[in-house]
Amino acid sequence: MEYFDYDVRSVGKENLVTNSITLPAMIGTREAAVELITEARLDDNLRDERVVIYGNGLLTATPSFVDELIGELVKRHVGSVALVGAPSKFMRDLKASGKKRSFDKIFTLKSVEV
């Protein structure tokens, strides 16, 4: 996978992932969710774009972290959330949090699909 320091959309690479978050092994606070989004430099208005969450190294996350993460993404008008490589409990928590916010565009991807 290639990584870019610029907005690849501006050079016609519309299929590359430009919005992504990589989860650490353990994460547990609402503040950590906000911090991850800030570190990922996600726009305040995602204009219905997809955000890919890489959870390959994730061991555990609290429901409050998951709730805040989805809340922040929905507040930023995310179009969909694609989860790559996280535990099934994390996916269940994501979907439950999304459901509370009437947001159901949460799905999983294999790393080869990204």
C-alpha positions in Angstrom: 0.0 0.0 0.0 1.3 3.5 -0.8 1.0 6.4 1.6 0.6 10.0 0.5 1.2 13.2 2.4 -1.2 15.1 0.1 -4.8 14.7 -0.9 -4.7 12.1 -3.6 -8.2 13.1 -4.8 -6.6 16.2 -6.3 -4.5 14.0 -8.7 -7.3 11.7 -9.9 -6.6 8.7 -7.6 -10.2 8.4 -6.5 -9.9 4.7 -5.4 -7.1 5.2 -2.9 -7.9 5.4 0.8 -7.5 9.0 2.0 -9.4 8.8 5.3 -8.2 6.2 7.7 -7.6 5.5 11.4 -5.2 2.9 12.8 -6.2 1.5 16.2 -3.6 0.7 18.8 -3.6 -2.6 20.7 -5.6 -1.3 23.7 -7.8 1.8 23.8 -10.4 2.8 26.3 -11.5 6.4 26.7 -13.7 8.8 24.9 -10.8 11.3 24.8 -8.7 8.7 23.0 -11.3 8.5 20.2 -11.2 12.2 19.7 -7.4 12.1 19.8 -7.2 9.4 17.2 -9.5 11.3 14.8 -7.3 14.5 15.4 -4.1 12.5 14.7 -5.7 11.1 11.5 -6.3 14.7 10.3 -9.9 13.9 9.3 -11.8 16.8 7.9 -14.6 18.3 10.1 -16.9 17.6 7.1 -16.2 14.3 5.5 -18.8 15.0 2.8 -20.2 11.4 2.9 -16.8 9.8 2.3 -15.7 6.4 3.5 -13.3 6.1 6.5 -11.3 2.9 6.9 -10.5 1.8 10.4 -7.5 -0.5 10.6 -7.8 -2.8 13.7 -5.3 -5.5 12.8 -3.4 -5.0 16.1 -6.4 -4.3 18.3 -6.8 -6.5 21.4 -9.4 -4.6 23.3 -11.5 -1.4 23.2 -14.1 -0.2 25.7 -17.7 0.5 24.5 -17.3 4.1 25.5 -14.3 4.5 23.1 -16.3 2.9 20.3 -19.4 5.0 21.1 -17.3 8.2 20.9 -15.5 7.1 17.8 -18.8 6.5 15.9 -20.3 9.7 17.4 -17.4 11.8 16.1 -17.5 10.2 12.7 -21.3 10.7 12.3 -20.9 14.3 13.5 -18.4 14.8 10.7 -20.9 13.4 8.1 -19.0 10.2 7.3 -20.6 8.3 4.4 -19.5 4.8 5.5 -17.1 3.1 7.9 -15.1 0.1 6.7 -13.4 -2.0 9.3 -10.3 -4.0 8.5 -8.9 -6.7 10.8 -10.5 -6.0 14.2 -12.0 -8.5 16.6 -15.7 -9.3 16.1 -16.7 -7.8 19.4 -15.3 -4.4 18.2 -17.5 -4.7 15.0 -20.6 -5.6 17.1 -19.9 -2.5 19.3 -19.4 -0.3 16.3 -22.7 -1.5 14.8 -24.6 -1.0 18.1 -23.2 2.5 18.4 -24.1 3.3 14.8 -27.6 2.0 15.3 -28.1 4.4 18.3 -27.4 7.2 15.8 -29.4 5.8 12.9 -26.1 5.1 11.1 -25.9 1.7 9.5 -23.2 2.0 6.9 -20.6 0.0 8.8 -19.0 -3.0 7.2 -15.9 -5.1 7.1 -13.2 -5.4 4.4 -10.4 -7.8 3.9 -7.1 -6.0 3.7 -6.8 -6.9 0.0 -10.0 -5.0 -0.7 -8.7 -1.7 0.6 
